[in-house]
């Protein structure tokens, strides 16, 4: 797992339960807007999310991964999942992205703070992101 993502996981895992949701929502504003030349048409929708959520991963020739996420501002929890990935995976290699554990959000202690349906959506985001990376390097 990339160092930055591991730090985020540790921060959440060690936080008191009553502040975990507050910490999570701070990541909702981390996602940058899509570049002007990109729209949802070139992105994959994640239907497991309760809201319209789209993502795209690109593996560069040096094997670093760039991620793009699109989610409405009125869905802060889902945006926060993406914000954690955007910040934690910034500059990560394809191998580091693929090494992220599937139960990332459970390891962060989020299963005790939010509904299982939302955790499932976050897990689906990670799974689809990893699948896109896997497809590009194989």
Beta strands, then each sheet from edge to edge (+ up, - down):
strand 1: 44-45
strand 2: 53-59
strand 3: 65-71
sheet 1: 1+ 2- 3+
end
